[in-house]
């Protein structure tokens, strides 16, 4: 078993495994070069390009996991959503979902047809990796997907999302149901294509309070996770940011590990999430852009703290930033690789 899968199963090794969210991306010159000739969607939808980009960071650094190059929003295209990634703006949806008719029009189709390109990319990557490094598949959680679908752009303060949630709860429930099914089928298809672990991203969850979490979010998140767990046997990581206040609730989800952002210490996260849960995290990605001395001190502090955890996967507290010097990434991976717990 690889170090990464071992850690997710709660088995501690002397050296924690390391990978980084958004490890394939704009901080790499070879990514930027390829990206000059292709749009983001072209890269995701061309299996050979997606495979190449997935492997780029692994050629440079001895990372313990790969993550398939796609986006949490690309599976929405198969539902009939017109998605674009605009320079400087991020994702934009031309036909946002705002009422019952819009929700009804969303199609949940077989992922083997609607996201065949990502499943084909997974097969290519798995063949290239030859079992040496595990591949992570992923999806957006139903709540975060709904935020983008309803707002149609970066969700901001979730004006439209919350207004539908509390003002048209039937529309909200119908949308969440469809998204839970979409994501469950998508995750299962990624495992069938060769992924050895899964991560669920709920990046906007930090914007809801505990009452709304219980009523409008948890039932669908739980349905997604339970459905996946019923159909495939791979470890599942749940990642969200700014959710320390929700940790006692999140800890009841049947996942194998939690991704932790930098706003909370691993020790506090462990106290709130439970003593036996493996944790992944949690260096502030902004710190990784700065002076090496401070990066080293911060990374060592995380590693020392993690000695008390059941098991730990070193990662950033959120995605790596485009202005991160490659050299810092290289030195960080080497530092974690030479650490002895
Ligand atoms: O290496 C990896 O981590 C795998 C690929 C990956 C991408 N997006 C590629 C990407 C993953 C796991 C994601 C997840 C994702 N996408 C999330 C959840 C995690 C998080 O960051 O909160 C969210 C919210 C998105 C939606 C999204 N995609 C946004 C808001 C943006 C624009 C902001 C930005 O960083 O440019 C994207 C675009 C995107 N997704 C890029 C990449 C590499 C940049 C594309 C480019 O211009 O080259």
Boltz pocket constraint, residues with backbone or C-beta under 6 A from the ligand:
constraints:
  - pocket:
      binder: B
      contacts: [[A, 20], [A, 21], [A, 22], [A, 23], [A, 24], [A, 25], [A, 26], [A, 35], [A, 40], [A, 67], [A, 68], [A, 69], [A, 70], [A, 71], [A, 72], [A, 73], [A, 85], [A, 89], [A, 90], [A, 91], [A, 138], [A, 201], [A, 203], [A, 319]]
      max_distance: 6.0
